Amino acid sequence: MVISQESEVYKSIIELGKYIGNTPLYQIQHLSPKPSVKIYAKMEWMQFGGSVKTRPAYNIIKSALESGELGEGKTLLDASSGNTGLAYATICARLGIPVTICLPENASWERKKLLKGLGVNIVYTSKFGSSDESEAKALEMYNANPGKYFLANQYNNENNWKAHYYGTGPEIYEELGDGITHFMTGLGTTGSFTGITKYLKERSPEIKTIGLQPDGALHGLEGWKDMETAKIPGIYDKSLVDEIRHIDTYDAYDLLKETAKKEGILLSPSSAANLKGAIDLANEIKEGVIVTLFPDNAEKYSEIIKSLF
Ligand code: PMP
């Protein structure tokens, strides 16, 4: 059943939109290797829900309420090892929508506790499970009971990348315009990369785009491991990728420490990896404007903080 636009749930999600997006674009100061290359990163933790994933989660939920897929009495179901689950959970807690998340059992304790605290029903997949396995579990649960669930399906849902195409991309372009020479970010569901690069390339076809991936050396580390999905997501659009680069996890961790000391910001592993990619590129080119994302900050990664500082 379609949710009426007069309903409290619908009014509530529209209201929530005020707290999503419009994040600051931070210019790297001391770690920028040369003045002729500027590096900017969008601080995505500075919005409701605390990560880049609030944007797609919001768009997926809002669109499903409008289409009726997430009708009254339905439970939102998806696989997530981290931020997307938290984003669904924060939004749905406010709207009064039940959430079930399929999660590998080896996810960090912070994630499990935070999801529980937000009222999520967690279904664990095997101990060393991958995101593919959780995705398969969510699909199996949906197929067994399609009337009960709305399967949010972040890896294949167009409303994931569209959140960035209509939000993050225009926000970046509005601030920096045609001056942008490069955009790069890590590939998870690829929603942020796809939505942002599609928008930026339509505006400025000369922009070079680089997808970043972990080198796999430290398999299983929180945050960065979210991007080690074996399967290519349904929303991935290869035509938007000019280059793929791999980032050494140890290098990203060294940079995480340095960024805290020199820039005064505490990055998460994937944010540090994005910055590593941007600094490497800045060393290679003569001049330009490089843009990347800081998907979240260090707060949810206490084991990493313990080991690094
Ligand atoms: N960094 C972090 C911390 C994330 O949670 C995610 C999404 N799982 C990403 C990067 C990758 O973003 P996307 O899914 O848009 O590719």
Residues whose N, C-alpha, C, O or C-beta is under 5 A from the ligand:
A	BS01	PMP	G82 N83 G186 L187 G188 T189 T190 G191 S192 F193 G223 D226 S270 P295 D296
